[in-house]
Amino acid sequence: MFNFHNKIHFVVRVAKQDIKHGRVNNFMKILDKAEQQQGKLKNQVILEFQGYDHDPREVYEIPEIRKWVQKVYRQKPHIFYYLCDFSETMLIAYLCLVEVKVVAASGGRTKCEVELNTDLITEIILYATNYAIQSGDSYTKVITLANRIKNALLGHLPQII
């Protein structure tokens, strides 16, 4: 855990071997514990993919990371309830779920074409907000969650396209 933007965040370090072999069970155990704590980790989970520091590609361009995130989303489609929006974890997870095409790379900067999948964004928001309602979050918190996800995803997309 660490302090980021005056909030405590929970960093989940995902081992490269877990990613390469598509193993999500360690992460699922963390989410299962989070679910038992009734929202204490809401907007606090930051994913850190270990072993890719020297890979010049963006995280969302690495096929095995994309597959790992897609598998997590299939098993826990309300994952965005927990993901932190300040660290771009939420945006990176979304980019792993959609088609991303690199169109240019120079000077350490990558320019991508990203599929703006409004159906998927709606689905992500619905799963997260339904989970929030089931968890007992207030109407105000549910609306705040929906706006936080929308802003995290749509607010950053023009910067990477």
Sequence and secondary structure as in RCSB ss.txt:
>XXXX:A:sequence
MFNFHNKIHFVVRVAKQDIKHGRVNNFMKILDKAEQQQGKLKNQVILEFQGYDHDPREVYEIPEIRKWVQKVYRQ
KPHIFYYLCDFSETMLIAYLCLVEVKVVAASGGRTKCEVELNTDLITEIILYATNYAIQSGDSYTKVITLANRIK
NALLGHLPQII
>XXXX:A:secstr
 EEETTEEEEEEEE HHHHHTT  HHHHHHHHHHHHTTTTTTTTEEEEETT TT  S GGG HHHHHHHHHHHHH
 TTGGGTB STTSHHHHHHHHHS EEEEEEETTEEEEEE   HHHHHHHHHHHHHHHHHTT  HHHHHHHHHHHH
HHHHTTHHHH 
